[in-house]
């Protein structure tokens, strides 16, 4: 078998973003491929903002079938798609590029990841929620919250302009009351959707009065979650969201059905692998 034959028998996938050396995405996708007996090679590509257009074109040229997109490219990649799936159209944020001959179709599986991890922790109804952050993943969070019946939303963000944009997005597209606040009050669910480190969060948000606290990041060790977690408060990080959105992306890209038990076992045992 020559090199061309070998390449033709391997599906190619990847991740584009900045500072992704420690991303778990390649491990998750390659573990899924192993479990599914799928000949997949999934690679991370560190892409600077000024390189994004060239990178997307090159990945398409080389036939990379599925490209996951992470910060800071989730909105910048929108005009580089051939078409948008309704999930990405709704929130104007893309975290998956699926190959077609004409170009990449943009999807958003962050919504699925949020819903699945909340369901995993038996959070199936939300009335009053607060989001800290106003980027692409915060838009996905608003969409997911709407599906869980959220009627009152509070937005906290360090950039007033971005907070205003997320506020308009929520009010114009979903049946919920929304407002901007300087600090959290109380509610059912607090979602941390910024890139702030746990140490920064300890300083910015030392105490919370919410039933559930969800940090969408997944740093190794999280003193902030340890600090806010107390009797009556459930707190968890973003590893589960990452796994469940990856499973959805894998299924969309490769037309394979991932059994629910496999996704849940991968999440439950992920720490054993790393």
Residue pairs with C-beta under 8 A, 6 or more apart in sequence:
9 39
10 39
10 40
10 41
11 38
11 39
11 40
11 41
11 65
11 254
12 40
12 41
12 42
12 43
12 62
12 63
12 64
12 65
13 29
13 40
13 41
13 42
13 43
13 64
13 65
13 66
13 67
13 68
13 253
14 42
14 43
14 44
14 45
14 59
14 64
14 66
14 67
14 68
15 23
15 25
15 26
15 42
15 43
15 44
15 45
15 67
15 68
15 69
15 70
16 45
16 47
16 52
16 55
16 56
16 59
16 67
16 68
16 69
16 70
16 73
17 23
17 44
17 46
17 47
17 69
17 70
17 71
17 72
17 73
18 46
18 47
18 48
18 49
18 71
18 72
18 73
19 46
20 44
20 46
20 70
21 44
21 46
23 44
23 70
24 218
24 239
24 242
24 270
24 274
25 42
25 44
25 68
25 70
25 242
25 246
26 42
26 43
26 44
27 273
27 274
28 242
28 243
28 246
28 266
28 270
29 40
29 42
29 68
29 246
29 250
30 40
30 41
30 42
31 266
31 273
32 38
32 246
32 247
32 250
32 258
32 262
32 266
33 39
33 40
33 42
35 262
35 266
36 256
36 258
38 254
38 256
40 254
45 55
45 59
47 55
47 73
49 72
49 73
49 76
52 73
52 76
52 77
52 80
53 80
56 67
56 77
56 80
56 97
56 104
57 80
59 67
59 97
60 99
60 103
60 104
63 99
64 99
65 98
65 99
65 253
65 254
66 96
66 97
66 98
66 99
66 249
66 250
66 252
66 253
66 254
67 96
67 97
67 104
68 95
68 96
68 97
68 246
68 249
69 77
69 94
69 95
69 96
69 97
70 95
71 135
71 136
71 195
74 93
74 94
74 95
74 135
74 136
74 137
75 92
75 93
75 94
75 135
75 136
77 94
77 97
77 106
78 84
78 88
78 92
78 93
78 94
78 106
80 104
81 88
81 94
81 97
81 103
81 104
81 105
81 106
82 100
82 102
82 103
82 104
82 105
83 103
83 105
83 106
84 94
84 105
84 106
85 105
85 106
85 107
85 108
87 107
87 108
87 109
87 111
88 94
88 106
88 107
88 108
90 108
90 143
90 173
91 108
91 111
91 136
91 139
91 140
91 142
91 143
91 169
92 136
92 139
92 169
93 108
93 110
93 136
93 137
93 139
93 140
94 106
94 107
94 108
94 136
95 107
95 108
95 109
95 110
95 136
95 140
95 245
95 249
96 106
96 107
96 108
96 109
96 249
96 252
96 253
97 104
97 105
97 106
97 107
98 104
98 105
98 107
98 252
98 253
99 253
107 249
107 252
108 140
109 245
109 246
109 248
109 249
109 252
110 136
110 137
110 140
110 141
110 241
110 245
111 140
111 143
111 144
111 147
112 244
112 245
112 248
113 240
113 241
113 242
113 243
113 244
113 245
113 246
113 248
114 140
114 141
114 144
114 241
114 245
115 144
115 147
115 148
116 240
116 241
116 244
116 245
116 247
116 248
116 263
117 214
117 236
117 240
117 241
117 243
117 244
118 124
118 126
118 144
118 148
118 189
118 212
118 214
120 240
120 244
120 264
120 267
121 212
121 234
121 236
121 240
123 148
123 189
123 212
124 148
125 148
125 149
126 145
126 148
126 149
126 150
126 188
126 189
127 149
127 150
127 151
127 152
127 187
127 188
128 150
128 151
128 152
128 154
128 186
128 187
128 188
128 189
129 145
129 150
129 152
129 153
129 154
129 187
129 188
129 189
129 190
129 191
130 153
130 154
130 155
130 156
130 181
130 184
130 185
130 187
130 189
130 190
130 191
130 210
131 138
131 141
131 142
131 145
131 153
131 154
131 155
131 156
131 166
131 191
131 193
132 156
132 157
132 184
132 190
132 191
132 192
132 193
132 194
132 205
133 156
133 157
133 191
133 192
133 193
133 194
134 155
134 157
134 159
134 162
134 163
134 165
134 166
134 193
135 162
135 193
135 194
137 193
137 216
138 155
138 166
138 191
138 193
139 166
139 169
141 191
141 193
141 216
142 153
142 166
142 169
142 170
142 174
143 174
145 153
145 176
145 189
146 174
146 175
146 176
150 176
151 175
151 176
151 177
152 176
152 177
152 178
152 187
153 170
153 176
153 177
153 178
153 179
154 178
154 179
154 180
154 181
154 184
154 185
154 187
155 163
155 166
155 167
155 170
155 178
155 179
155 180
155 181
156 163
156 180
156 181
156 182
156 183
156 184
157 163
157 166
157 180
157 194
158 194
160 180
163 180
164 180
167 178
167 179
167 180
170 176
170 178
171 178
184 190
184 205
184 208
184 209
184 210
185 209
186 209
186 210
187 209
187 210
187 211
188 210
188 211
188 212
189 210
189 211
189 212
189 213
189 214
190 208
190 210
190 212
190 213
190 214
191 214
191 216
192 201
192 205
192 213
192 214
192 215
192 216
192 217
193 216
195 217
196 204
196 217
197 219
198 215
198 219
198 221
198 222
198 223
198 224
198 225
199 223
199 224
201 215
201 224
202 223
202 224
202 227
205 224
205 228
206 227
207 228
208 228
208 233
210 233
211 232
211 233
211 234
212 233
212 234
212 235
213 225
213 228
213 229
213 233
213 234
213 235
213 236
214 235
214 236
214 238
214 241
215 222
215 224
215 225
215 235
215 236
215 237
215 238
216 237
216 238
216 241
217 237
217 238
218 237
218 238
218 239
218 242
219 237
222 237
225 235
225 236
225 237
228 235
229 235
239 267
239 270
240 267
243 263
243 266
243 267
243 270
244 263
244 267
247 258
247 263
247 266
250 256
250 258
251 257
251 258
